[in-house]
Amino acid sequence: MTAEPVGARSRTGYDAETLAALVADAEQILARYPDPRSGLLPLLHLVQSVDGYVSRDGIIFCAEQLGMTAAEISAVATFYTQYKRHPNGEYTVGVCTNTLCAVMGGDAIFDRLADHLGVGHDETTPDGSVTLERVECNAACDYAPVVMVNWEFFDNQTPDSAAELTDRLRAGETVAPTRGAASVCSFKQMSRVLAGFDDGRADEGVGAGGPTLEGLRLVRAAAAVDDAPGTPGTPAAATSDRPGAEVPPETGTEQSSAERRPTTPSDDTGPAGPADPEEGDDD
Ligand code: FES
């Protein structure tokens, strides 16, 4: 008997090659979870990496892979703003308008970009390059106001710098985030990373710069004074300078994501070596 082709019974509209690739990727994703339904969120990112949004075909695909209904998949996909229900631009430009960024100019940046691009929240420029969004706090308040491009940080923005940033994106130029990866990838490429497929760039750049490390510097300065023989610690001591405190850390050194200790089997290929199987075992 001839084996049935992959996806022969699929109700999606994907061509055979696309469907076979999706099925192979989905198998890798679902193998990470004891319950396949737990893999729905990365599966939705996976279909976004192919279609550029959570399409009708993508919803049916997820339903078929998980033995769920399309209504159940839609209920999840419409709950999270990271899942797009219409074709997204190549770059999602998210302006943080949460409290601190708004106070520091986030609202002004959003208004300027809306005028500059001629689109509103969750709308895409006619050339398909930029989708503009208001986004909530990205835990980068020490760099407010912050603009995210496909979830890469652009710190301390102004209306002018943000408008220039979108001009460069629309012109097809390579732009470099303030921290993290050396360049911004496309929405589809980013979606594949969010689906759990490593693009090899996780350790590019530094995760924390001077403002983020300032509290740590103050605590260490205070602790150093407290530890000095015969020198009682005082709040004033915390303001003492530490040589090199203003110099951002290098990749792979303190506060860089590259220094993170291995914690999962997927870390086995990391530069720090395999996870310690004994760690965290309370038995
Ligand atoms: S309020 Fe904008 S990053 Fe926190």
Residues whose N, C-alpha, C, O or C-beta is under 5 A from the ligand:
A	BS01	FES	C96 N98 T99 L100 C101 C137 N138 A139 A140 C141 V146
